[in-house]
Every structure is written in C-alpha cells, then in structure tokens.
Amino acid sequence: MRQFFLIFALLCVSCGSVLNFGKTKLWVSTVRYSATDEANGKTVIPFHVVLIYDEKNVDEFKKMSGDEFYKKILDRGASGLERDYQDSLQIFEFHVMPGGKLEQTPLKDKRSEIILEGMIYAQYQGKTFQKPLLDSRGIEFEFNDKGVELKPFDLG
C-alpha cells in the first residue's frame, strides 16, 4: 500500500509540472450581456474578451490601455492580433446594440491550455477602457449609464 501512495505521489508531481497544476486557470466559459436603450448614446458598443495563454503576454495586456488595444485591432483585426502573438491568446469580438441582450453564449476555448488571464476591452461613452475578467464560469456585462459593470452569474 505504501508503494502505491509513493507511485501515485510521484505521478502527481510529474503530471503537475507538465500540466501546470501550480497555475490558476481562469474558468470563464460563458458570457451574457445587456445594454439599456440609451446605452452609448444609442450607438453600437464594441467589446472584446481576450483570453491569454502565455505568461509572457499577461503583463503586457494588463498594462495595455483600451486606446492601445483598439489601435492594434484597427491595424490588424482580431485574427491578425492573434497571429502576431503566435496564437498565445484568443480574442472574442462582440457588438452590442443599445437595448440589446444576449442571454448566454459560450466562449469556445480553441486551446486546451491553461488560461492565465482574461481581459475585457470596450469602447463606451466616448472612451476606451480595459478591465480584468472575473474568475467565474459565467460573466455578465451590463452596459448602462454608469459605464460597464461585470457580474458573475451561476450557470445553474
């Protein structure tokens, strides 16, 4: 019995180094959003969810302002930006209509790697911004007169 536990422990240590058990995975899998009728001066609200898989890019995106991000999106597009970072991130693009609502949409994680960080970038009320994503399987984005609010929700 003692040998079994020793072998199991060694396997766990070996697997842990390969599978990065020491790192925290961001568990977001589903988003939903809503916008008031008057949101963003009654104009479309572009926002992007960025999932980051490579540690070397985490600090860069945490420091990247909304203006810098949208300049890159304008220059390269979301797929071009993903290629620039050698597919070490994934970008989901949304366009919210004022009064619009999306009950739930899954974020199809195209990689089986650990998601180290997630960011939201949005253009809202005449300015751009970025925020880190919440660590929750479900995240709701609410666009209202206060700005953008992020709230976790239960997938039930």
N, C-alpha and C positions, 0 to 999 in steps of 0.2 A: 504494500500500500504506500509506503514511504517513497518507493521508486516512482510510482505513478504520479504523486504530487510533485516530485522533483522534475520529472519529464514534462509534466503539464506547465510548471512554472517556467522552465526553460523555453518551451514553445511559446508561452505568452510573452516572455521577454523578447524572443526573436521576432515574433509577429508584431509586437509593439513597435519595434524600431522600423520595420518595413511599412506598417500601416499607420504610423504616426499617432498612436493612441495618446501620446502626450499633448497633442494639439487639440484645441477646441474647435469643433465643427460648428459652423453656423447652420442652424436647422431649418431655415426658411424654405418652404416648399410651395406656398400658395399665397397669392395676393388678391385683394379686392380693393376697390376704390369707389369713392363717391365725390361729387362736386355740387355745390349749391348752384342755383340758376344764375346767380350773379358772379360766380367764380371767375377770377382772372379777367374782369371787365368783359365778360361774355365771349371770351376768345378761347381757343383750344389750348390745353395745358400739356406741353410735352414733359414727360419724365422718364427717367431711365433707372433701372435697377442693375447694378454691377456686382457680380459675384467674382471674388478674387481667389485664385487657387495657389498662387505662388507668393511665398513670403517676401520676396524681393520687391513686389509691387504694392504691398499693403501700405507702407508709409507714404509712398508716392500718391496713392489715391486718397488717403486720409488728409493729405495736405493740399490736394488739388481742389481749387475753388470751382464753383459752378461755371464761372466765366471761362476758366481754362478748359474744363471738360467740354463745354459746348463749342469752343473754338476747335477742339480736336474732332468732335462729332461733325461739325460743319466741314472741316477739311477732309476727313477720311471716311465718315459714316461709321455706324456701329460695327459692321463687319470688318471694315478696314482697321479700326482701332483694335479689335480682337486679334487680327493678323499682326499688327505692329507689336503686340505683346506676346507673340508666338502662342496664341491660344491659351495663355495662362490666366485669362479672365473671360467672363461671359456677360454680354450686355443684353438686357431685355428692354425693349422700347415700347412705350405706351403714349397714346394721345387721348386725353380726356376731354370730352365735350362738357361745357357748362351744363349743369343739370344731369350729367351722365352718371351712370352707376354700373359697376361690374361686380356681380355677386362673388364670384371666385374664379380664378384662373391659376392653374398650376404653373410653376416655373420649372420647365423641363431642363433639369441639370444634365448637360450633354457629357459631363465627365464624371467619373466615379471617384474623383479625388476629393480630398477634404477641402471644403470651402472655408478659407481662413477669415475672410472679411466680406461684408456686403455694404454697399453704399447706394444711396438714392441721390440722384441729381435731378433738379427740376427747374423749369423757367416759369415763374409765377409772380404775378403782381408787379411786372416790370423789372424783376431782378432774377438772378440765378442763385442757387444755393446747393449745398450738399449736406447730407446727414448720414450717420451710420445706421444700418438696418438694425432692427431689434432682433434678438435671438429668440425667435418664436416660429413655430411651423406656419402660422398664418399671420399675415401683416395687412392691416387696413390702412390705406392712405385716404385721408379726408381733406379735401381742398375747400376751404371756407374763407370768411373774411379775416380770420386770424392768421392765415397762412396755410401751411401744410402740417397736419397732425398725423403721427404714426401711432397706431394702436395694435397691440397683439389681439388675435382672436382665436378661439378654440375651433379646431376643425371637426370636433364632435364626432 
